[in-house]
Amino acid sequence: MNELVFESRSFAPSRFRFNQSERSQSICWLQTQANWTHAVTLTIHRPKTGHGVSNDEVARRCGLFLNRINRRIYKHGTKRKGFRIASVAFLGNGPYGDHPHVHLALQTPPDMSHEDFEQIVNVMASTTKGLGKEFDIKPYRDEGWLGYMVDHGFDGWMRNLAFTAVCPKH
């Protein structure tokens, strides 16, 4: 319903690269989807067995992270009325395919300070099961972050983690 609609593969092969025109169009389109306020990188915890983590499992863990943020902010409105923050995410597996991480752009809810939102993101990043203890949360400053997300050699845009904001009327 309020998912972002974009012509792209959910998990494109790592050799897939945008040409300059597609890159520019992608960045412009992503800019129009929200007033991004935070740039977040989450590193996924590897299991003790040493085996890699599947892309589906990475998406599940990051979905849990976003759901926990939404529930903390909107309480029961998340489930009852579909309230949520705006988000977009790209998956990366590192140069050797063994370092799963996700880059996200998030939007602070209109009735919340950037500092309060950052604190919630920080708590959820450090307490969501399956996320590693390595995470980075910074203010979103310009479209350079979106360009980095697109350019970083990502395995793909994570459609199931891309949403426009839905929040209560003020």
C-alpha angles and dihedrals in degrees: 000000000000096000116127112256116215132153101244141110116264093229110011118191114269090246089062111107131175117239114234095268093048090046092053093045091049093051093047091048093049090049091057095053098073145342093263114212106170136044112204133184118193121191114207119232114242116227119251089250088071093233119134124259118248121239089244091055091048089052091049093051093047090046088054089050092053093043091053091051091049093048091049092052103035101024111194091355088078092067101026100044104015096246114170145147122259113261142167125185139191124195124223129182099190127247093297097038094245103095108074115195137154129218115207138184113207135186123221112233112256095245096049132079119242090240094053091047092048090051091053091048090049093051093046092047092052096044105037109109114245097022114113123240089251112093135138126208119186137161113269104242107171146336090288089090092054089048090050090051091051095042101042094095092259124186087224156302111288103228094185090061097048115098141154116232120271113187139159120279114261 
